Amino acid sequence: MLSPSRSCSFVLLGSPSLLIQHRAGWLDEALHNSVRLTTLHERRALSSSRFTFHRPPSAKYTQPHMATSKAIPQERIPALQRVYDTLCFYLGFYDDEKHLVREILDGDFIKPFFEEYRHDYLEVAPQVEDIDCDELFRLCRSTDAFAMPKYASSPISNKEGWTALDHAIHFVVRVLCFSWENDGEWTHGKFDPDNDQESESDTEFHQVWAILRYLQAEWEAANMEQWEVGGLDETFTNMSSSRL
């Protein structure tokens, strides 16, 4: 889970309406909360009170520069923006804090691993699949994926026969392991949900899965003829409800 002295709160791909290059430093000291994500606003105020979501003001969607090199059709932008707003609610970033996501996603702890996922899966798969969080979690647990070189090593030169879930597991495992090993955004240090009373393993896993799904949705918006994102919006809404 994003640790107190780093980015305790985490957001996904910067609201394309707020793609702003801001500061180089990554976040302040924070207040630890093992039950829900702690917002940047709370960290600054050193407050443990529950936060209230404020829907961000509408703004013009700016084309992202990471998830895809193609322009997203204008008619798809409102739906993608709604998914982003719902996701921000779940993760606890809103208003003038949202732009911090671009620094994170364009940094070494996310960008190289999504580029690998995009190159090895999204751009070559005959059909791109939705990655279900629960199914991915169960598979990681049952296969002890974090201990398997197939998933924990990077880069992998031969991925012949890999499924969509294989590529997704590789992304999640590599992002978390790299962060644990390099003092990054996630600091729990292990994936051990069966012996984790504070559910930090679950939280970190869900955060990284959410990153992957949002970035994939954005890539799909730019590259697929048939595109629908309402289901993902509903998923993030349900995740928000379960966290409250």
Secondary structure as the mmCIF struct_conf table of DSSP 4:
data_model
#
loop_
_struct_conf.conf_type_id
_struct_conf.id
_struct_conf.beg_label_comp_id
_struct_conf.beg_label_asym_id
_struct_conf.beg_label_seq_id
_struct_conf.end_label_comp_id
_struct_conf.end_label_asym_id
_struct_conf.end_label_seq_id
STRN STRN1 LEU A 2 LEU A 2
TURN_TY1_P TURN_TY1_P1 PRO A 4 SER A 5
BEND BEND1 ARG A 6 ARG A 6
BEND BEND2 CYS A 8 SER A 9
BEND BEND3 LEU A 13 LEU A 13
HELX_RH_3T_P HELX_RH_3T_P1 PRO A 16 LEU A 18
BEND BEND4 ALA A 24 GLY A 25
BEND BEND5 SER A 34 ARG A 36
HELX_LH_PP_P HELX_LH_PP_P1 LEU A 37 THR A 39
HELX_RH_AL_P HELX_RH_AL_P1 LEU A 40 ALA A 45
TURN_TY1_P TURN_TY1_P2 LEU A 46 LEU A 46
BEND BEND6 SER A 49 SER A 49
HELX_LH_PP_P HELX_LH_PP_P2 ARG A 50 PHE A 51
HELX_LH_PP_P HELX_LH_PP_P3 ARG A 55 SER A 58
HELX_LH_PP_P HELX_LH_PP_P4 LYS A 60 PRO A 64
BEND BEND7 HIS A 65 ALA A 67
BEND BEND8 SER A 69 LYS A 70
HELX_LH_PP_P HELX_LH_PP_P5 ALA A 71 PRO A 73
HELX_RH_3T_P HELX_RH_3T_P2 GLN A 74 ARG A 76
HELX_RH_AL_P HELX_RH_AL_P2 ILE A 77 LEU A 91
TURN_TY1_P TURN_TY1_P3 GLY A 92 GLY A 92
HELX_RH_3T_P HELX_RH_3T_P3 ASP A 95 GLU A 97
TURN_TY1_P TURN_TY1_P4 LYS A 98 HIS A 99
HELX_RH_AL_P HELX_RH_AL_P3 LEU A 100 LEU A 105
TURN_TY1_P TURN_TY1_P5 ASP A 106 ASP A 106
BEND BEND9 GLY A 107 GLY A 107
TURN_TY1_P TURN_TY1_P6 ASP A 108 ILE A 110
HELX_RH_AL_P HELX_RH_AL_P4 LYS A 111 TYR A 117
HELX_RH_PI_P HELX_RH_PI_P1 ARG A 118 LEU A 122
TURN_TY1_P TURN_TY1_P7 GLU A 123 VAL A 124
BEND BEND10 PRO A 126 GLN A 127
HELX_LH_PP_P HELX_LH_PP_P6 VAL A 128 ASP A 130
HELX_RH_AL_P HELX_RH_AL_P5 CYS A 133 THR A 143
TURN_TY1_P TURN_TY1_P8 ASP A 144 ASP A 144
HELX_RH_3T_P HELX_RH_3T_P4 ALA A 145 ALA A 147
HELX_RH_AL_P HELX_RH_AL_P6 PRO A 149 ALA A 152
BEND BEND11 SER A 153 PRO A 155
BEND BEND12 SER A 157 SER A 157
TURN_TY1_P TURN_TY1_P9 GLU A 160 GLY A 161
HELX_RH_AL_P HELX_RH_AL_P7 ALA A 164 GLU A 181
TURN_TY1_P TURN_TY1_P10 ASN A 182 ASP A 183
BEND BEND13 GLU A 185 GLU A 185
STRN STRN2 TRP A 186 TRP A 186
HELX_RH_3T_P HELX_RH_3T_P5 PRO A 193 ASN A 195
TURN_TY1_P TURN_TY1_P11 GLN A 197 GLU A 198
HELX_RH_AL_P HELX_RH_AL_P8 GLU A 200 ASN A 223
BEND BEND14 GLU A 225 GLN A 226
HELX_RH_AL_P HELX_RH_AL_P9 GLY A 230 ARG A 243
#
